[in-house]
Every structure is written in C-alpha cells, then in structure tokens.
C-alpha cells in the first residue's frame, strides 16, 4: 500500500493526490485458408478519447528527438529529464531515480589477420558513414563494441565455432578440433552473445569475435538482387551488431550488486561469475568473410557438421580450422567505471491503492539512433502518457495506480529495471497486478507478443479494438496471420525479467518484419530515424497502432472493475508444458517420477475453475467485497510460482514454470529446474525440482482457493 512505499515514490504519490530479446525472430506470414475479418469491437467514450489522442505525427516527433543524440547507458540524463518533463506536462507525477552501477565503455580496439605467408588483412571494425543517413556521420557516434567485454590482447590461430552454443563446443571436442589457446569466431544467432563468450572461455579459448551472417535475413539479401541500405531494403554490408556479453542466464542487473539495489555506495560483489575475462567484439559480415575464407580447406568442413545453424549464407565453407600459421591478433581496451543510471518514473494514483500496474520501456541504446530498439517503444510510451493525460484533463482517475517507467541500462543487462525491482520489491509484490513491456515497439508491420498465460485472453481481446495501421483490418487479424495465433513464452532479454521472477505476471509486445520485409539493422548505426522513416515504418502507423493497443490494454487493467485474468488458460498451458516435459524425458534414457507434478497441475486446474466461478458470482450478485477478494487472488496467485527458491546456481530466476534457458540467455525453457537437470543427466536434481515445482504450483493453487 502507498503508505508503505519507500520515500522517493511516496513523495511522488503524495504530490500527485500522480522490459533475441530486443530482437524478434523474423516470421513468414501464412495467409489463412479463409481471410479473417474480425469486426472492430466498439469502444467506450473513455477508450475513444485514448485512441483519438494518439497521433503518428507526434510519435514521429518523439522518435526524432530520441534518435538524434547519443544515449548509451549512464550517459543520457538529459533524455531522462526530458522524458519526465513531458510526462509531467501530460499530468503524470514524474521523477528521475538514480542508481550507481558498474559499466564499461569502449576506448580502443584492433584486429589484424596474418596469413601463413606473412601478408595481412585489417578489417575496418566500424560501420560505413552514409550521406543519406545523417546520424551515421555524427562525430560522437558510438564505436562497435561489446558491453562488459574484458580488456586484453589475444594473438593466436583461430577456430570457427558455429553459433557458439554448448552443443557446438561439444561437437568440436568430439571431432578433435583444438580449442585451448585459440581465438573463437562465432556466428550471431542461437544463444545470447554473452553465452557464446562464456562457452569459449570455459573451453580455454582466449578471445572471441562474433559476426553477423546474411542467413538471418530471409529473402531480402543482395545475393537475391535487393539493393543494400540506404539504396534498398537489404542489409548494409558494414552493419555490426553491438551488445552486452554479460552472462545473462546467471543473473541480470548490476553484476556487482546481485540481489540488492545499487544505491549510493553499496558493497560490491565479485562479478566474475557473470562477466567474461577474455576480450571480444563484434564484426560485420563483409569484414568476416576474409577471416572465414582463410579456414576453407582446414579442419572439418561445415557441410560435414550436422548442427542447426552451423553454416550460413556467405560464400565460405564454414570450416572449423584452424589454418596452420594463420593468426588473429586482437586487442580490446575498455574503461571500467561506476556511474549513475537514470530511471524516469511517472505515476497516476488509483482509487485502489493496493493494486498497481507497471508499464515500461528502456531508453538507452548502443548507438545514436535506436529508432526501433528501443526508441520506437519510448516514443510509444511518451504518446501513451499524452493520451492518458487527455483522460486526466476530463477528471478521470483510474481504479488502480499506473506506474510508467523509462529504464536506463537495459542493454548492458536489464540494469535499470532490475535495480528498481530490487529497491521496491516489498511494495511491488504487495500491489502489482501486471507488468507490460514494450521494447522494439516497431521494426516492421507485423505484431507479436509473449506473455504469462493469465494475460493471453485479454491481450487478444484488446487487439480486436484496434484498426491496424489505418486499414480495415483489426490488429487481431494481422497478428493471427503472422503468428498463426501463437503466443510466446517469456524467457529473458528485456525488462519484464525482474518482475516476472518476483511472481508478477508480464507481457512483452512489439512489431517486426517478415522474411520479405526490409532488414532491421539490430544494434547498428543503421537502426536510425532515416531507416525507420524510409523502410521500417515510413508513416509511423505501426507505432500509432501499437500505442493505441498498449493504451487500451493498460486502461482495461487499470480501470475495469474485474481484473480480466484467465486462470483456466494458465492451467491449460501448465498441461502443455507438462506434455513437453514428458517428451523431453522420453528422449533420454532416464526414469523420472512426475506424478506429484501431475497432481499439482490437476489441483491448480480445479482451483482455477473455482475462482472463475467465484468471479462470475461476484459479478452476477454485484458483490463488491467478493469482487475485491477475487481481484486480490488474481493479483497474488503467481507469487506461488516463485515461492520455492531459485534455479540451481542461478537463484535470481525464481519462477519455476518458465525461465530463460541456461544456454540460451533469451529463449525460454518451461519447467526449467526439471528440464535442465534432465538435459544435464542429473536425475537426482530433476527429482528435487519435480517436488519444488509441484510445491510452487500447489502454493499458487492455495492462493486462489475460495
């Protein structure tokens, strides 16, 4: 409740009396056998006010502002304050919170390829300056680098390691490829980039270079006749994917303050379990080709390695190497420091002080641009704040408190959101109903979302209220064509992570491109306002539709008498995850008794239907006390799933129904404690987590028991 909120937020409240991850896999839309034409659901007067207050023109203005100045984590205070000022103008009570975190910034790097005959090749290591795209030439443009990479020099022969997954390294060891003392060349895709570096380090390698491959680009490649950006929709050959190499599947947040907020001058923990000690940096595909081509004919050819994603689309053999006498010398110099981060927080008080929704997007970017990641989402939530300001100006007040957050430090490892959750966890777990995250709000014309199961029905229902990109099709129909009705399971990689693993149901949303849409240059200088306004979303209509959708979704959660959760669907999803677990068990030679888990799911299914019946009784009897009881059960039930402690060796991840995979970093694993123990061949640990997972489900069932 608000009187128990820590001081800084309490002050905000009294004065008012006012989130791979970032990148989404490109799908190919599958036209329905019969075109879906769902009628647009009529809006209430207040919903109409919200929708009509949203303008693609002003969203474009917000986007232009955010994408024309450098805003690395810890270097964007003016943008944090600008955001707070605009929210205040819209009637939100806004403030900027500071956290003192561990970061590093690039100073210098170099790479020289020396052939066995003594000749050399030196890649540029930077992206092209384009006359058509003004921010690519800014003198303060940010070099290509890996956040949290180690400083150091490596000089050695090198090995191509595929996607750099544990499976890839296991195969290389089986094939007898020498890894110790070598430099790894890895392809983007598959596991989170930090885990590629971790796997290389654990195999005795001394440096890592990670390159982009056009195999990720579907049909839109120069090889298929498409012109490269800025002249066409294909990838610019010099584009480089920056990013963090923190070991994200161990724990996110400030690596030096695990489990507690980085406020003031906190005690600092050893971060070696989540930060690499070997140097790494990223590379464009045009710079990678000579390095890969030098391995042709050496080691094991890519065509002989039967692993998904090993080969790509470049004109090389993807051989492992090493090539005798052909070496890389790489040097990476980083400046490690402690520096403030700035989270912008806005609040509208609700009439029910014990119920809260949180809406968030991160503001920091690896580049001056960031038109898709993250500032399409940033522009959308600034517009959302303006739209809710229109309601506030009419005297409206929500039933539930709405918190709006612009996070800093997401790109390095979800720092701003994690530190906020760690500081305010008592209040958040006492009051928060849902966390709604929008990261890449628009990078193409096709909507998608991942969500915890209680939100599935509401999320799809609200889509039927949105006319998609000023067409006569609903957002629901377009989403259905793109995803075939698939709703993703939450893993990690954006700011919902810390909320979810404290038992707060979450949703992550955005739009992306299909295999035939222009290439989105992820974490590249070419993720710019010019790219967005020319190729990504030229009229900012996807931005507009997503702003309308998020506003309507937030309005429903904040204002409906009943919290519109679907717990029977949660039970259905638990069943599906159980079937997947049985499939995993059957692929091993292990025997595992899962009867207690099966019984717990059955118990939750019964209780979910009982609380649904209680909900209907409260509505039919117009019983406000009973409705409050139901709403509080809906608010609290998911805390049961985090009641049994964390996962083995990564205690941050407490949600025992889904979590990021230990070797994926982003992608989810269901029943992770059990599944990953099985995959590691540890039946004893798997049995332990059958019990813990069953107990977690029973705890959730007990919370919703009438």
Secondary structure, 3 states (H helix, E strand, C coil): CHHHCCHHHHHHHHHHCCCCCCCCCCECCCCCCCCCCCCCCCCCHHHHHHHHCCCHHHHHHHHHHHCCCCCCCCCCHHHHHHHHHHHHHCCCEEEEEEEEEEEEEEEEEEEEEECCCCCEECCCCCCCCCCCCHHHHCCCCCCCCEECCCCEEEEEEEEECCCCCHHHHHHHHHCCCCCCCCEEEEECCCCCHHHHHHHHHHCCCCEEEEECCHHHHCCCCHHHCCCECCCCCECCCCCCCCEECCCCCCCCCCCCCCCCCCCCCCCCCCCCCCCCCCEEEEECHHHHHHHHHCCCCCCCCHHHCCCCCCCCCCCCCCCCECCCCCEEEEEEEEEEEEEEEEEEEEEECCCEEEEEEEEEEECCCCCCCCCCCCHHHHHHHHHHHHHHHHHHCCCCCCCEEEEEEEECCHHHHCHHHHHHHHHHHHHHHHHEEEEEEECCCCCCCEEEEEECHHHHHHHHHHHCCCEHHHCCCEHHHHHHHHHCCCCECCCCCCCCHHHHCCCCCEEEEEEECECCCCCCCCCCCCCCHHHHHHHHCCCCHHHHHHHHHHHHHHHHHHHCCCCCCCHHHHHHHHHHHHHHHHHHHHCCCCCCCCHHHHHHHHHHHHHHHHHHHHHHHHHHCCCHHHHHHHHHHHHHHHHHHHCCCCECCECCCCCCCEEECCCCCCCEEECHHHHHHHHCCCHHHHHHHHHHHHHHHHHHHHHHCC
